[in-house]
Amino acid sequence: MIFKKKLLQFFLYIFLLNILIFLIQFSTNKVYSKTYKIENIEVVEPYDLNFNKLEVIDKAFNKGFFELINKLILSEDLNKIEGENIKTIKNFVDSFSIVDEKFADNRYFAKFEVQFIKREILDYLENKNIYPSSPIVKKTFILPIFLDLEKNDISLYSKNIFYKSWNNTKEKYFLLEYIFY
């Protein structure tokens, strides 16, 4: 009887040890993406006899590439990349998809999703002596308060000039998202 009890305890310890090792192994591993994904790339082109869908796709690649580059590098380094040809940009594309497309008023509207090969982009930037950062979007809480000392007044929200004009300029490549409550 004592032998069975000790054997049962032994198997229980082994089982719990395996679960612990499993949890440690899978909870501490970091996942590194092999691609950069750019979503909601909108392209609008006139739809006429000269319409070429390959040109539209090239424009989507170009817009996606420059959106990604704006997220990765400093604005002062952008001049080193301006005017990059589409052939080079196509080499960075891993895959793409047309998420939505429609024809209306003799115009073609499309939304694309493009995935760029991370290693290729990083090597390209390194060859140009540009050192990128990680594109991580951060949400920031801001409570703008405007103090008018002459009128002895405090303005929040709708009466506050800072609140009204804070998000007037918003680009897809901005990495800070401001939250107002």
Secondary structure by P-SEA (a helix, b strand, c coil): caaaaaaaaaaaaaaaaaaaaaaaaaaabbbbbcbbbbccbbbbbbbcccccaaaaaaaaaaaaaaaaaaaccccccccccccccaaaaaaacccccccbbbbcccbbbbbbbbbccaaaaaaaaaaaccccccbbbbbbbbbbbbbccccccccccccccccccccccccccccbbbbcc
